[in-house]
Amino acid sequence: MAILLWIFVPGFTAAGAVLLIVFMMRCRIDEAIAHERSALAELQSALVVQRERLESAIHDAKAEAKRAAFDEFLNDFRVEQRQYVRKSRLFFMNKQTLIVRERMLFRNLPLSNWVEHSVTLEENVGGPYSTHGLTIEAMLGS
C-alpha cells in the first residue's frame, strides 16, 4: 500500500499541477484576448471618427464647389443701364426729366426689353414766352 501511495501521489500531484497550469494559461489567454479586443475597439472608434471627419470634409468641399459654381453663374447676369435727360416744352411749361433705361443680360444675351423709369428733375411754369401781353392764340400764330 505504501508503494501504491508512492506511485499515485506524484501522479495526483502532477495531474493537479497540470490542471492548475491549464486554468492559469486559460486566464492569461482570456486576458490577452480582452487586451486585443480593447485595442481593436480603440482602432474602430478612431476609424469611425476619421470616417466622420472625411465625410464632413467631402460634404463641405461639395457645398463649396456648388456655392462657387452658383456665384460664377450669377456673375454672368448683368444689368445694362442708360441715362439721359429729356427736356420738353409745352406752351408755358418747361420740364426736365431724367430717363433711366435698364435691361437684364445673361452674358451678351438680353433677357428683357428695356424698362424705362422717369424722374422729374425740374418743372417751370413760365419761360421764354411768358410776357404779360401774350395770349395762347398769339403764341400759336407766331
C-alpha positions in Angstrom: 0.0 0.0 0.0 2.8 2.3 0.7 4.3 1.6 -2.6 1.0 2.4 -4.3 0.9 5.6 -2.3 4.4 6.4 -3.5 3.3 5.8 -7.1 -0.1 7.5 -7.1 0.7 10.6 -5.0 3.2 12.0 -7.5 0.7 11.2 -10.3 -2.1 13.1 -8.5 0.3 15.9 -7.8 1.3 16.1 -11.4 -2.4 16.0 -12.5 -3.2 18.7 -10.1 -0.3 20.8 -11.4 -1.4 20.2 -15.0 -5.0 21.4 -14.1 -3.6 24.4 -12.3 -1.4 25.3 -15.3 -4.3 24.8 -17.7 -6.5 27.2 -15.7 -3.7 29.8 -15.3 -3.0 29.6 -19.1 -6.7 30.0 -19.8 -6.8 33.1 -17.6 -3.7 34.5 -19.4 -5.3 33.8 -22.8 -8.5 35.5 -21.7 -6.6 38.5 -20.5 -4.7 38.7 -23.8 -7.9 38.4 -25.8 -9.5 41.1 -23.7 -6.5 43.4 -24.3 -6.6 42.7 -28.0 -10.4 43.4 -28.1 -9.9 46.7 -26.3 -7.1 47.7 -28.7 -9.4 46.7 -31.6 -12.3 48.8 -30.2 -10.0 51.8 -29.9 -8.9 51.4 -33.5 -12.5 51.0 -34.6 -13.6 54.2 -32.8 -10.6 56.0 -34.3 -11.7 54.8 -37.8 -15.3 55.9 -37.1 -14.0 59.4 -36.1 -11.8 59.5 -39.2 -14.6 58.4 -41.4 -16.9 61.1 -40.0 -14.2 63.8 -40.5 -13.7 62.6 -44.0 -17.4 62.6 -44.8 -17.8 66.1 -43.4 -14.8 67.3 -45.4 -16.3 65.8 -48.6 -19.6 67.4 -47.8 -18.0 70.8 -47.2 -16.0 70.5 -50.4 -19.1 69.7 -52.4 -21.0 72.6 -50.8 -18.1 75.0 -51.5 -18.0 73.8 -55.2 -21.7 74.3 -55.6 -21.5 77.7 -54.0 -18.6 78.7 -56.3 -20.5 77.4 -59.4 -23.6 79.3 -58.4 -21.6 82.5 -57.8 -20.0 82.1 -61.2 -23.4 81.6 -62.7 -24.8 84.7 -61.0 -21.8 86.7 -62.2 -22.8 86.1 -65.7 -26.0 88.2 -65.2 -25.7 91.9 -65.5 -27.8 95.0 -65.9 -27.2 97.4 -68.7 -28.2 100.9 -67.8 -28.6 104.1 -69.9 -29.4 107.5 -68.6 -30.3 110.8 -70.3 -32.2 114.0 -69.6 -35.3 114.8 -71.6 -36.3 118.5 -71.9 -39.8 119.1 -73.1 -41.6 122.4 -73.6 -45.3 122.7 -73.8 -46.7 126.2 -74.1 -45.7 127.9 -70.8 -44.3 124.8 -69.1 -40.7 123.7 -69.2 -40.0 120.2 -67.9 -36.7 118.3 -67.3 -37.0 114.6 -66.8 -34.2 112.1 -66.0 -34.9 108.9 -68.0 -33.2 105.7 -66.8 -33.4 102.7 -69.1 -32.4 99.3 -67.9 -32.4 95.7 -69.2 -31.0 92.4 -67.9 -28.4 90.5 -69.8 -27.1 87.0 -69.4 -23.5 87.2 -70.8 -24.4 89.1 -74.0 -27.9 87.8 -74.5 -30.7 90.2 -73.5 -33.2 88.6 -71.1 -35.7 91.5 -71.0 -36.8 94.5 -73.0 -35.7 98.0 -72.0 -37.5 99.1 -68.8 -37.9 102.9 -68.6 -38.0 104.8 -65.3 -38.5 108.6 -65.3 -37.9 111.1 -62.6 -38.9 114.7 -62.9 -36.0 116.9 -62.1 -37.3 120.4 -62.8 -40.7 121.8 -63.8 -41.1 125.5 -64.5 -44.3 127.3 -65.4 -43.5 130.4 -67.5 -40.5 130.6 -69.6 -39.3 132.3 -72.7 -42.8 133.2 -74.0 -44.2 134.3 -70.6 -44.7 138.0 -71.3 -47.7 139.9 -69.9 -49.4 140.8 -73.1 -49.1 137.5 -75.0 -52.0 135.0 -75.1 -52.1 131.4 -76.2 -53.6 132.4 -79.6 -50.8 134.9 -80.2 -48.2 132.3 -79.4 -49.7 129.8 -81.7 -49.9 132.3 -84.5 -46.3 133.4 -84.3 
